[in-house]
């Protein structure tokens, strides 16, 4: 009986901790859409986290953006919004991360799946907005030390087709993963 009570207590505590770790849906939505341009925030679909830490739909959208809330399991703040046509690509990336597949191997798998026709990727440019910070105050809706960067996916683009350098630059856009299915233009403003 004592063991059963101890196990039950642990389950209640861990469930309560998980519930406390995930902010209310309204707070997650408010934070997630901060990555999007102001005129697209109200209509964006928002994915966030439930009490079990699972990614779930928090709000159905009316426009082309999907926003991802901050992961409450992480210590830093990071939200992102991307064009819905990147949905399969992003979901597959999250799936691979959950399987502990990271870095170049994660990219190689997705790029091969695109080449094999197993994973959809638009051929036209599509945008991803990423907002990071050291924290978020839900009461004020402010991100501490905010940094917003933009990524424009241009599959199979090269320096020759875009006129962009492949060298990282804080002062100019540059092309990352040139020539691949995941080629994208990085726009990283200088940090304060």
N, CA, C and O of each residue as an XYZ file, in Angstrom:
768
protein
N       0.827     -1.193      0.000
C       0.000      0.000      0.000
C       0.868      1.252      0.000
O       0.583      2.211     -0.717
N       1.938      1.241      0.813
C       2.824      2.395      0.901
C       3.481      2.672     -0.461
O       3.630      3.829     -0.856
N       3.870      1.609     -1.172
C       4.471      1.761     -2.492
C       3.461      2.373     -3.467
O       3.817      3.247     -4.258
N       2.210      1.922     -3.416
C       1.171      2.452     -4.295
C       0.943      3.932     -4.028
O       0.773      4.704     -4.972
N       0.935      4.346     -2.761
C       0.757      5.755     -2.411
C       1.934      6.580     -2.923
O       1.744      7.682     -3.438
N       3.152      6.050     -2.784
C       4.336      6.755     -3.257
C       4.290      6.927     -4.775
O       4.569      8.012     -5.284
N       3.940      5.866     -5.496
C       3.846      5.950     -6.955
C       2.765      6.951     -7.351
O       2.972      7.760     -8.255
N       1.601      6.901     -6.672
C       0.521      7.834     -6.977
C       0.984      9.272     -6.724
O       0.691     10.166     -7.519
N       1.697      9.495     -5.632
C       2.200     10.839     -5.313
C       3.152     11.329     -6.398
O       3.087     12.488     -6.808
N       4.035     10.449     -6.860
C       4.967     10.830     -7.924
C       4.228     11.179     -9.205
O       4.597     12.130     -9.895
N       3.182     10.416     -9.531
C       2.402     10.694    -10.729
C       1.700     12.048    -10.625
O       1.681     12.818    -11.586
N       1.123     12.334     -9.456
C       0.439     13.608     -9.263
C       1.429     14.756     -9.364
O       1.142     15.760    -10.016
N       2.597     14.626     -8.726
C       3.609     15.682     -8.768
C       4.109     15.877    -10.190
O       4.234     17.014    -10.644
N       4.404     14.778    -10.915
C       4.929     14.927    -12.271
C       3.868     15.502    -13.201
O       4.202     16.276    -14.098
N       2.597     15.145    -13.010
C       1.533     15.715    -13.821
C       1.372     17.196    -13.525
O       1.199     17.999    -14.443
N       1.427     17.563    -12.253
C       1.316     18.970    -11.880
C       2.488     19.762    -12.448
O       2.305     20.878    -12.934
N       3.701     19.190    -12.389
C       4.870     19.883    -12.932
C       4.746     20.076    -14.433
O       5.103     21.132    -14.954
N       4.243     19.064    -15.135
C       4.076     19.184    -16.581
C       3.055     20.267    -16.906
O       3.242     21.039    -17.847
N       1.954     20.325    -16.114
C       0.929     21.330    -16.355
C       1.487     22.724    -16.101
O       1.175     23.660    -16.838
N       2.314     22.873    -15.057
C       2.904     24.168    -14.761
C       3.918     24.562    -15.826
O       4.119     25.750    -16.077
N       4.552     23.591    -16.446
C       5.589     23.872    -17.439
C       4.994     24.447    -18.720
O       5.666     25.201    -19.424
N       3.750     24.104    -19.034
C       3.115     24.606    -20.249
C       2.224     25.788    -19.900
O       1.237     25.628    -19.182
N       2.565     26.981    -20.403
C       1.703     28.138    -20.141
C       0.315     27.928    -20.746
O       0.137     27.056    -21.597
N      -0.660     28.713    -20.317
C      -2.002     28.593    -20.901
C      -1.948     28.842    -22.413
O      -1.077     29.570    -22.889
N      -2.869     28.245    -23.163
C      -2.869     28.413    -24.614
C      -2.837     29.875    -25.062
O      -2.136     30.206    -26.019
N      -3.577     30.747    -24.395
C      -3.620     32.154    -24.792
C      -2.234     32.787    -24.710
O      -1.853     33.566    -25.584
N      -1.478     32.452    -23.661
C      -0.122     32.991    -23.495
C       0.815     32.423    -24.554
O       1.659     33.141    -25.090
N       0.668     31.134    -24.858
C       1.501     30.524    -25.890
C       1.218     31.146    -27.256
O       2.141     31.397    -28.031
N      -0.050     31.392    -27.548
C      -0.429     31.996    -28.830
C       0.149     33.405    -28.934
O       0.739     33.770    -29.951
N      -0.027     34.189    -27.875
C       0.461     35.575    -27.875
C       1.968     35.630    -28.112
O       2.453     36.494    -28.843
N       2.699     34.719    -27.502
C       4.154     34.695    -27.667
C       4.547     34.170    -29.050
O       5.435     34.728    -29.695
N       3.896     33.110    -29.502
C       4.266     32.478    -30.775
C       4.143     33.431    -31.956
O       5.013     33.454    -32.826
N       3.076     34.214    -31.994
C       2.837     35.063    -33.159
C       3.752     36.283    -33.201
O       3.767     36.998    -34.203
N       4.511     36.538    -32.142
C       5.446     37.666    -32.158
C       6.511     37.522    -33.240
O       7.106     38.518    -33.652
N       6.759     36.308    -33.702
C       7.739     36.103    -34.771
C       7.201     36.568    -36.118
O       7.979     36.884    -37.018
N       5.888     36.614    -36.267
C       5.255     36.946    -37.550
C       5.171     38.457    -37.768
O       5.189     39.230    -36.810
N       5.077     38.872    -39.037
C       4.779     40.278    -39.298
C       3.451     40.645    -38.626
O       2.533     39.827    -38.588
N       3.346     41.855    -38.102
C       2.178     42.284    -37.325
C       0.860     42.054    -38.060
O      -0.125     41.651    -37.441
N       0.826     42.300    -39.362
C      -0.427     42.175    -40.105
C      -0.852     40.725    -40.365
O      -1.959     40.488    -40.846
N       0.006     39.766    -40.056
C      -0.333     38.354    -40.264
C      -0.579     37.597    -38.954
O      -0.959     36.427    -38.988
N      -0.372     38.234    -37.822
C      -0.453     37.547    -36.523
C      -1.838     37.013    -36.202
O      -1.972     35.861    -35.789
N      -2.866     37.822    -36.384
C      -4.218     37.412    -35.986
C      -4.730     36.204    -36.756
O      -5.543     35.443    -36.232
N      -4.271     36.011    -37.989
C      -4.780     34.916    -38.801
C      -3.907     33.678    -38.844
O      -4.221     32.729    -39.562
N      -2.812     33.667    -38.086
C      -1.877     32.537    -38.137
C      -2.394     31.330    -37.356
O      -3.004     31.477    -36.297
N      -2.143     30.147    -37.889
C      -2.350     28.908    -37.143
C      -1.256     28.845    -36.081
O      -0.120     29.244    -36.338
N      -1.592     28.344    -34.884
C      -0.588     28.264    -33.825
C      -0.552     26.856    -33.244
O      -1.575     26.297    -32.848
N       0.662     26.298    -33.204
C       0.914     25.021    -32.539
C       1.640     25.327    -31.242
O       2.529     26.178    -31.200
N       1.253     24.620    -30.175
C       1.886     24.829    -28.877
C       1.918     23.530    -28.100
O       1.785     22.449    -28.674
N       2.092     23.637    -26.810
C       2.335     22.458    -25.984
C       1.228     22.241    -24.962
O       0.755     23.179    -24.320
N       0.825     20.969    -24.827
C      -0.158     20.620    -23.804
C       0.557     20.274    -22.499
O       1.780     20.379    -22.414
N      -0.193     19.869    -21.497
C       0.369     19.574    -20.178
C       1.359     18.418    -20.198
O       2.197     18.308    -19.303
N       1.273     17.554    -21.207
C       2.201     16.424    -21.329
C       3.443     16.799    -22.137
O       4.322     15.964    -22.350
N       3.517     18.039    -22.581
C       4.670     18.480    -23.361
C       4.597     18.109    -24.824
O       5.599     18.193    -25.533
N       3.414     17.695    -25.298
C       3.232     17.309    -26.697
C       2.839     18.532    -27.523
O       2.116     19.407    -27.046
N       3.320     18.585    -28.761
C       2.963     19.667    -29.669
C       1.555     19.416    -30.196
O       1.276     18.371    -30.783
N       0.670     20.390    -29.979
C      -0.732     20.256    -30.371
C      -1.198     21.551    -31.040
O      -0.533     22.583    -30.947
N      -2.328     21.486    -31.703
C      -2.914     22.675    -32.317
C      -3.579     23.511    -31.228
O      -4.409     23.008    -30.470
N      -3.210     24.794    -31.153
C      -3.827     25.704    -30.196
C      -4.847     26.609    -30.866
O      -5.819     27.029    -30.239
N      -4.625     26.911    -32.146
C      -5.547     27.787    -32.862
C      -5.477     27.487    -34.357
O      -4.394     27.393    -34.935
N      -6.632     27.340    -34.962
C      -6.722     27.166    -36.411
C      -6.620     28.552    -37.048
O      -7.242     29.505    -36.579
N      -5.849     28.654    -38.094
C      -5.617     29.956    -38.706
C      -6.466     30.239    -39.923
O      -7.222     29.395    -40.405
N      -6.308     31.482    -40.408
C      -7.056     31.933    -41.582
C      -6.128     32.420    -42.682
O      -6.594     32.858    -43.734
N      -4.815     32.350    -42.453
C      -3.888     32.782    -43.493
C      -2.826     31.710    -43.719
O      -2.997     30.565    -43.300
N      -1.752     32.071    -44.369
C      -0.753     31.087    -44.797
C       0.313     30.762    -43.754
O       1.176     29.922    -44.009
N       0.276     31.409    -42.578
C       1.333     31.176    -41.597
C       0.972     30.145    -40.542
O      -0.172     30.048    -40.097
N       1.989     29.376    -40.154
C       1.916     28.457    -39.016
C       2.981     28.919    -38.035
O       4.148     29.062    -38.399
N       2.577     29.154    -36.787
C       3.520     29.593    -35.756
C       3.669     28.503    -34.705
O       2.709     27.813    -34.361
N       4.880     28.362    -34.208
C       5.195     27.363    -33.188
C       5.526     28.088    -31.886
O       6.398     28.957    -31.860
N       4.836     27.735    -30.817
C       5.058     28.347    -29.508
C       6.412     27.921    -28.927
O       7.032     26.959    -29.381
N       6.835     28.648    -27.938
C       8.066     28.326    -27.226
C       7.934     26.978    -26.522
O       6.910     26.695    -25.899
N       8.958     26.161    -26.621
C       8.969     24.857    -25.959
C       9.238     25.073    -24.479
O      10.329     25.515    -24.117
N       8.264     24.770    -23.601
C       8.448     25.013    -22.170
C       9.551     24.160    -21.540
O       9.984     24.442    -20.423
N      10.006     23.123    -22.242
C      11.084     22.285    -21.719
C      12.451     22.932    -21.920
O      13.443     22.473    -21.353
N      12.511     23.989    -22.718
C      13.781     24.670    -22.999
C      13.946     25.868    -22.068
O      12.960     26.459    -21.627
N      15.185     26.221    -21.774
C      15.431     27.343    -20.877
C      15.430     28.688    -21.590
O      15.138     29.709    -20.967
N      15.750     28.712    -22.880
C      15.736     29.968    -23.630
C      14.394     30.117    -24.339
O      13.590     29.185    -24.354
N      14.154     31.273    -24.917
C      12.912     31.557    -25.619
C      13.151     31.488    -27.122
O      14.102     32.082    -27.629
N      12.289     30.761    -27.837
C      12.395     30.667    -29.288
C      11.020     30.329    -29.860
O      10.421     29.312    -29.513
N      10.535     31.200    -30.739
C       9.287     30.948    -31.451
C       9.558     31.143    -32.941
O      10.505     31.830    -33.326
N       8.729     30.540    -33.761
C       8.934     30.642    -35.203
C       7.595     30.598    -35.919
O       6.635     29.992    -35.444
N       7.549     31.252    -37.069
C       6.386     31.195    -37.949
C       6.894     30.911    -39.355
O       7.917     31.453    -39.774
N       6.181     30.063    -40.078
C       6.599     29.723    -41.432
C       5.380     29.560    -42.329
O       4.264     29.333    -41.863
N       5.625     29.683    -43.622
C       4.565     29.511    -44.606
C       4.046     28.075    -44.545
O       4.823     27.131    -44.402
N       2.741     27.922    -44.653
C       2.130     26.587    -44.519
C       2.678     25.586    -45.525
O       2.651     24.384    -45.262
N       3.179     26.050    -46.679
C       3.751     25.125    -47.660
C       5.035     24.471    -47.159
O       5.485     23.479    -47.732
N       5.627     25.013    -46.099
C       6.803     24.399    -45.475
C       6.407     23.422    -44.362
O       7.272     22.850    -43.699
N       5.120     23.239    -44.164
C       4.616     22.435    -43.053
C       5.168     21.020    -42.994
O       5.603     20.575    -41.932
N       5.158     20.305    -44.114
C       5.666     18.927    -44.112
C       7.159     18.897    -43.813
O       7.634     18.042    -43.065
N       7.881     19.823    -44.393
C       9.333     19.899    -44.192
C       9.655     20.147    -42.721
O      10.526     19.489    -42.153
N       8.954     21.092    -42.109
C       9.187     21.417    -40.702
C       8.755     20.274    -39.782
O       9.454     19.944    -38.824
N       7.606     19.676    -40.076
C       7.124     18.565    -39.252
C       8.096     17.391    -39.306
O       8.358     16.748    -38.290
N       8.626     17.116    -40.485
C       9.598     16.023    -40.616
C      10.870     16.342    -39.827
O      11.472     15.454    -39.222
N      11.270     17.605    -39.838
C      12.430     18.007    -39.044
C      12.202     17.781    -37.564
O      13.096     17.302    -36.867
N      11.009     18.120    -37.068
C      10.690     17.887    -35.649
C      10.660     16.396    -35.336
O      11.107     15.969    -34.272
N      10.131     15.607    -36.268
C      10.072     14.149    -36.095
C      11.483     13.570    -35.978
O      11.744     12.727    -35.120
N      12.374     14.019    -36.832
C      13.755     13.529    -36.779
C      14.459     13.976    -35.504
O      15.227     13.208    -34.925
N      14.210     15.204    -35.059
C      14.798     15.663    -33.791
C      14.334     14.796    -32.631
O      15.117     14.473    -31.738
N      13.056     14.420    -32.647
C      12.519     13.552    -31.591
C      13.213     12.192    -31.588
O      13.279     11.521    -30.558
N      13.732     11.789    -32.759
C      14.472     10.529    -32.883
C      15.968     10.735    -32.644
O      16.769      9.823    -32.845
N      16.335     11.948    -32.210
C      17.730     12.316    -31.915
C      18.597     12.395    -33.167
O      19.816     12.234    -33.095
N      17.967     12.642    -34.316
C      18.700     12.850    -35.565
C      18.866     14.355    -35.715
O      17.876     15.082    -35.804
N      20.101     14.826    -35.742
C      20.367     16.265    -35.755
C      21.381     16.636    -36.844
O      21.909     15.783    -37.556
N      21.624     17.934    -36.938
C      22.680     18.442    -37.802
C      22.516     18.065    -39.258
O      21.405     17.988    -39.782
N      23.654     17.830    -39.903
C      23.662     17.546    -41.334
C      22.918     16.259    -41.671
O      22.310     16.156    -42.737
N      22.961     15.280    -40.774
C      22.245     14.024    -41.037
C      20.743     14.284    -41.165
O      20.086     13.703    -42.029
N      20.199     15.146    -40.318
C      18.780     15.511    -40.382
C      18.469     16.165    -41.731
O      17.468     15.840    -42.369
N      19.330     17.086    -42.155
C      19.136     17.731    -43.451
C      19.222     16.726    -44.587
O      18.370     16.715    -45.475
N      20.244     15.883    -44.564
C      20.438     14.899    -45.638
C      19.227     13.994    -45.801
O      18.828     13.682    -46.923
N      18.640     13.571    -44.683
C      17.468     12.692    -44.749
C      16.307     13.417    -45.408
O      15.660     12.870    -46.302
N      16.036     14.641    -44.978
C      14.917     15.384    -45.569
C      15.168     15.687    -47.045
O      14.259     15.568    -47.867
N      16.383     16.075    -47.379
C      16.682     16.404    -48.772
C      16.546     15.183    -49.673
O      16.068     15.291    -50.802
N      16.963     14.026    -49.178
C      16.805     12.788    -49.951
C      15.322     12.465    -50.123
O      14.892     12.068    -51.206
N      14.547     12.635    -49.066
C      13.111     12.360    -49.146
C      12.418     13.314    -50.121
O      11.471     12.920    -50.802
N      12.878     14.547    -50.192
C      12.341     15.480    -51.190
C      12.698     14.988    -52.590
O      11.844     14.951    -53.476
N      13.958     14.611    -52.786
C      14.402     14.096    -54.086
C      13.665     12.846    -54.511
O      13.417     12.634    -55.699
N      13.311     12.009    -53.532
C      12.593     10.762    -53.820
C      11.084     10.972    -53.960
O      10.348     10.027    -54.242
N      10.624     12.215    -53.761
C       9.194     12.498    -53.854
C       8.391     12.076    -52.646
O       7.162     12.038    -52.707
N       9.061     11.753    -51.539
C       8.366     11.319    -50.320
C       7.988     12.487    -49.414
O       7.122     12.352    -48.550
N       8.636     13.630    -49.610
C       8.417     14.792    -48.761
C       8.192     16.005    -49.650
O       8.999     16.297    -50.533
N       7.097     16.706    -49.413
C       6.774     17.878    -50.234
C       7.616     19.079    -49.818
O       7.832     19.342    -48.635
N       8.083     19.797    -50.841
C       8.816     21.047    -50.610
C       8.478     21.959    -51.782
O       8.667     21.578    -52.937
N       7.978     23.162    -51.496
C       7.640     24.057    -52.609
C       8.884     24.460    -53.390
O       9.975     24.542    -52.826
N       8.726     24.703    -54.650
C       9.850     25.135    -55.488
C       9.990     26.658    -55.481
O      11.055     27.189    -55.798
N       8.912     27.358    -55.117
C       8.946     28.809    -55.049
C       9.412     29.233    -53.657
O       9.342     28.444    -52.714
N       9.890     30.484    -53.520
C      10.360     30.958    -52.202
C       9.260     30.926    -51.147
O       8.105     31.248    -51.428
N       9.633     30.535    -49.928
C       8.727     30.522    -48.776
C       9.524     30.985    -47.550
O      10.703     30.663    -47.408
N       8.861     31.744    -46.666
C       9.567     32.395    -45.565
C       9.340     31.722    -44.218
O       8.276     31.175    -43.928
N      10.394     31.790    -43.411
C      10.399     31.369    -42.009
C      10.883     32.563    -41.197
O      11.892     33.183    -41.535
N      10.163     32.885    -40.127
C      10.541     33.957    -39.206
C      10.907     33.312    -37.879
O      10.169     32.459    -37.387
N      12.033     33.702    -37.288
C      12.472     33.115    -36.022
C      12.773     34.240    -35.035
O      13.583     35.124    -35.312
N      12.108     34.195    -33.878
C      12.334     35.170    -32.813
C      12.879     34.434    -31.601
O      12.250     33.507    -31.091
N      14.048     34.850    -31.145
C      14.663     34.243    -29.965
C      14.901     35.309    -28.903
O      14.827     36.508    -29.175
N      15.186     34.852    -27.700
C      15.488     35.750    -26.601
C      15.921     34.962    -25.391
O      15.963     33.732    -25.413
N      16.240     35.678    -24.339
C      16.658     35.005    -23.103
C      15.469     34.707    -22.205
O      15.603     33.969    -21.229
N      14.304     35.272    -22.520
C      13.107     35.015    -21.726
C      11.902     35.721    -22.306
O      12.007     36.471    -23.277
N      10.741     35.468    -21.688
C       9.496     36.074    -22.123
C       8.646     36.373    -20.901
O       8.464     35.512    -20.041
N       8.124     37.592    -20.822
C       7.224     38.004    -19.747
C       5.806     37.987    -20.308
O       5.425     38.869    -21.078
N       5.031     36.980    -19.918
C       3.674     36.827    -20.449
C       2.789     38.000    -20.046
O       1.893     38.387    -20.796
N       3.033     38.564    -18.874
C       2.225     39.687    -18.404
C       2.344     40.906    -19.295
O       1.344     41.551    -19.609
N       3.552     41.222    -19.699
C       3.776     42.400    -20.544
C       3.806     42.049    -22.029
O       3.696     42.933    -22.878
N       3.954     40.751    -22.347
C       4.065     40.329    -23.737
C       5.402     40.695    -24.363
O       5.516     40.802    -25.584
N       6.409     40.885    -23.522
C       7.730     41.317    -23.999
C       8.743     40.185    -23.936
O       8.778     39.398    -22.990
N       9.571     40.131    -24.985
C      10.674     39.178    -25.045
C      11.915     39.880    -24.505
O      12.203     41.016    -24.880
N      12.641     39.208    -23.633
C      13.891     39.743    -23.113
C      14.999     39.475    -24.127
O      15.150     38.349    -24.603
N      15.765     40.497    -24.454
C      16.853     40.393    -25.437
C      16.372     39.780    -26.752
O      16.921     38.773    -27.198
N      15.344     40.379    -27.383
C      14.787     39.797    -28.615
C      15.753     39.878    -29.792
O      16.514     40.835    -29.935
N      15.700     38.853    -30.622
C      16.469     38.832    -31.864
C      15.616     38.148    -32.927
O      15.301     36.963    -32.815
N      15.245     38.903    -33.957
C      14.410     38.383    -35.038
C      15.257     38.222    -36.292
O      15.953     39.145    -36.715
N      15.183     37.027    -36.881
C      15.883     36.773    -38.138
C      14.901     36.139    -39.109
O      13.867     35.600    -38.714
N      15.250     36.217    -40.399
C      14.388     35.718    -41.453
C      15.140     34.693    -42.288
O      16.345     34.805    -42.512
N      14.398     33.694    -42.739
C      14.951     32.657    -43.613
C      13.978     32.524    -44.783
O      12.779     32.329    -44.583
N      14.496     32.629    -45.994
C      13.652     32.469    -47.171
C      14.132     31.225    -47.912
O      15.214     31.217    -48.499
N      13.313     30.177    -47.877
C      13.660     28.931    -48.556
C      13.525     29.111    -50.062
O      12.485     29.545    -50.559
N      14.589     28.772    -50.779
C      14.647     28.860    -52.236
C      15.297     27.560    -52.727
O      16.467     27.557    -53.110
N      14.537     26.458    -52.716
C      15.114     25.155    -53.045
C      15.951     25.162    -54.325
O      15.546     25.691    -55.360
N      17.126     24.557    -54.213
C      18.077     24.352    -55.303
C      18.725     25.645    -55.815
O      19.400     25.631    -56.844
N      18.526     26.756    -55.105
C      19.162     28.010    -55.507
C      20.669     27.911    -55.324
O      21.161     27.183    -54.463
N      21.385     28.652    -56.145
C      22.844     28.684    -56.097
C      23.305     30.137    -56.085
O      22.502     31.042    -56.313
N      24.593     30.371    -55.821
C      25.095     31.741    -55.929
C      24.872     32.299    -57.342
O      24.599     33.487    -57.512
N      24.991     31.437    -58.340
C      24.818     31.868    -59.728
C      23.361     32.256    -60.021
O      23.111     33.201    -60.768
N      22.407     31.533    -59.438
C      20.997     31.834    -59.725
C      20.460     32.989    -58.891
O      19.442     33.587    -59.239
N      21.140     33.305    -57.789
C      20.638     34.355    -56.893
C      21.518     35.593    -56.836
O      21.038     36.682    -56.523
N      22.808     35.436    -57.138
C      23.732     36.548    -56.966
C      24.128     36.759    -55.516
O      24.676     37.804    -55.165
N      23.853     35.768    -54.666
C      24.176     35.862    -53.245
C      25.438     35.094    -52.903
O      25.736     34.065    -53.510
N      26.161     35.587    -51.949
C      27.334     34.896    -51.432
C      26.891     33.751    -50.530
O      25.782     33.762    -49.996
N      27.757     32.774    -50.367
C      27.500     31.690    -49.417
C      28.268     31.917    -48.115
O      28.315     31.034    -47.259
N      28.859     33.077    -47.967
C      29.598     33.425    -46.747
C      28.652     34.131    -45.778
O      28.010     35.111    -46.158
N      28.550     33.653    -44.526
C      27.687     34.308    -43.539
C      28.054     35.774    -43.363
O      29.228     36.140    -43.326
N      27.016     36.607    -43.256
C      27.227     38.037    -43.096
C      26.154     38.620    -42.183
O      24.969     38.343    -42.369
N      26.556     39.430    -41.192
C      25.559     40.094    -40.358
C      24.990     41.350    -41.021
O      24.044     41.951    -40.512
N      25.563     41.738    -42.144
C      25.146     42.981    -42.791
C      24.472     42.786    -44.141
O      24.044     43.761    -44.759
N      24.370     41.555    -44.606
C      23.767     41.305    -45.914
C      23.178     39.899    -45.951
O      23.659     39.011    -45.247
N      22.148     39.686    -46.758
C      21.617     38.326    -46.923
C      22.688     37.424    -47.522
O      23.553     37.887    -48.265
N      22.628     36.136    -47.195
C      23.561     35.177    -47.778
C      22.843     33.849    -47.973
O      21.825     33.585    -47.334
N      23.377     33.021    -48.853
C      22.746     31.767    -49.233
C      23.370     30.598    -48.475
O      24.581     30.380    -48.534
N      22.533     29.856    -47.768
C      22.986     28.689    -47.006
C      22.470     27.421    -47.690
O      21.369     27.412    -48.240
N      23.256     26.370    -47.653
C      22.899     25.068    -48.250
C      22.625     25.186    -49.740
O      21.703     24.561    -50.265
N      23.431     25.988    -50.413
C      23.261     26.240    -51.848
C      23.180     24.957    -52.656
O      23.912     24.001    -52.399
N      22.285     24.943    -53.630
C      22.147     23.819    -54.551
C      21.362     22.641    -54.013
O      21.148     21.670    -54.738
N      20.927     22.694    -52.764
C      20.185     21.583    -52.168
C      18.694     21.899    -52.110
O      18.272     23.027    -52.363
N      17.913     20.888    -51.773
C      16.469     21.087    -51.599
C      16.180     22.038    -50.450
O      15.116     22.654    -50.410
N      17.110     22.163    -49.521
C      16.927     23.043    -48.371
C      17.642     24.376    -48.501
O      17.832     25.061    -47.496
N      18.044     24.766    -49.701
C      18.727     26.046    -49.888
C      17.851     27.170    -49.352
O      16.641     27.191    -49.576
N      18.480     28.104    -48.640
C      17.711     29.210    -48.086
C      18.571     30.460    -47.920
O      19.780     30.392    -47.703
N      17.903     31.592    -48.029
C      18.554     32.875    -47.845
C      18.438     33.237    -46.372
O      17.342     33.278    -45.813
N      19.579     33.497    -45.753
C      19.629     33.900    -44.346
C      19.706     35.423    -44.290
O      20.516     36.050    -44.973
N      18.840     35.998    -43.460
C      18.863     37.435    -43.227
C      18.986     37.615    -41.713
O      17.996     37.549    -40.984
N      20.206     37.841    -41.264
C      20.513     37.977    -39.842
C      20.943     39.404    -39.537
O      22.097     39.762    -39.774
N      20.041     40.222    -39.020
C      20.457     41.580    -38.668
C      21.565     41.542    -37.613
O      21.662     40.579    -36.852
N      22.408     42.593    -37.563
C      23.428     42.628    -36.511
C      22.768     42.574    -35.136
O      21.707     43.165    -34.931
N      23.387     41.871    -34.201
C      22.869     41.814    -32.835
C      23.304     43.053    -32.069
O      24.379     43.601    -32.311
N      22.458     43.486    -31.145
C      22.806     44.664    -30.336
C      23.929     44.352    -29.390
O      24.355     45.222    -28.630
